[in-house]
Amino acid sequence: MTMSTTSVRALQRELVTELPGPRSRSMLERRGATVARGVGCAVPTFIEAAGAGLLHDVDGNTLIDLGSGLGVTSVGNPAPEVVTAVREQVASLTHTCFLATPYEGYVAVCEELARLTPGDHPKRSVLLSTGAEAVENAVKVARAATGRTAIVALDHAYHGRTNLALALTAKNAPYKQHFGPFVPDIHHIPASYPYRDPKGMTGKEAVSRAVETLERQVGAENVAAVVVEPLQGEGGIVVPAPGFLTELADWCRRNGALFVADEIQSGFCRTGAWFASDHEGITPDLVITAKALAGGLPLAGVTGRAEFMDAVQPGGFGGTFGGNPVACAAALAAIRSMREQDLRAKARQIGTTLTTRLTAIAAAHPEVGEVRGRGAMIGAEIVHPDTGRPDAHGADRLARACQAEGVVLLTVGTYGNVLRFLPSLVMPETLLNDALDVLEESCDRLLG
């Protein structure tokens, strides 16, 4: 890789060229010639290095990163502890496949997952490579443990891009368009989306609506699992109404279905707790993890009640790279960093800054219909102020305006109209406020 001629990396946002710069534009031409067009590109700037909340591009520009690799680099990019652990592991063992000859790192990660995930019951885990792969294996567990086949997900859900995960995902374009038919016996029920639900709808009322649909269209006796994101990410950073998840989990237990929490985006301190389920006081039967688990390396897991996980026959789990030794070493270092730096508290502090600043922006601009989220997982929904209808174009204009000023800000949501804030949990306060200054100036300039 050809490195930038910049010898000292900036410690703050700094633009020395337009974005994308000339070297990035050249690389974009190479990208277009060889990379499939279906691979998206939200910010067309090539990155060669990173720091605590910063991205350094090939043209010498330094950008503030509010996406952290879609919630992956929570402990830093790169995190020193992770770098050290990876170097040591690479020097001793890179791969055997745990199915062939085991190694301690895999077991140690499973021990950590047993300690950290909600509940003090006996647990088992399987380690995999990606979040979508973990989702698929959670479904295998649910079907094996219950002898049933129906899997239920929520509206606005996102669970990945493999065929079964796409079946669970609610949004068609761009995720599902042209890719069907999908795995059968997958069903969707209404979620709790307080900003867009009927005014005043409680969590209990939202559950009644969801369960009525479920029982009428699927039948309780057929449901193997209900798979939920305790805080929906791609759906728009949607926090369900109080009581919705607890009531839904209770329904699952009464009816012999597994309650599965997809914590891929919301896990590992992101929301100010180890897992978003902790805020709701719920103990899922299965917890799905990935993203921030391994500090930037590919690793995912399914952790659940021992009696359910062990319903899968020997050999029923697998994958050549699942629980790779290097990824496991990274995960152990990342989790250690989360504890030692108390990143749960740091996420809550970031959340206070984000919600305070964004609420002030919303007060001045009715186009910001709602600010919501938990900890360092915050969304701002952009709407047409006269109707409250989603304004995807307005959200895109704001994101692009920020990107042009060196702030990586992405949009998300079923309607594409939510600004998503997922900063690194080690981002300095000064950088976060600088990024929000850029957003505020963009709102003043572009909104009414």
Secondary structure by P-SEA (a helix, b strand, c coil): cccccccccccccccccccccaaaaaaaaaaaaccccccccccccccccccccbbbcccbbbbbcccccccccccccccaaaaaaaaaaaaccccccccccccaaaaaaaaaaaacccccccccccccccaaaaaaaaaaaaaaaccccbbbbbccccccccaaaaaaccccccccccccccccccccccccccccccccccaaaaaaaaaaaaaaccccccccbbbbccccccccccccccaaaaaaaaaaaacccccccccccccccccccccccccccccccbbbbcccccccccccccccccccccccccccccccccccaaaaaaaaaaaaaaaaaaaaaaaaaaaaaaaaaaaaaaaaccccccccccccbbbbbbcccccccccaaaaaaaaaaaaaaccccccccccccbbbbbccccccaaaaaaaaaaaaaaaacccc
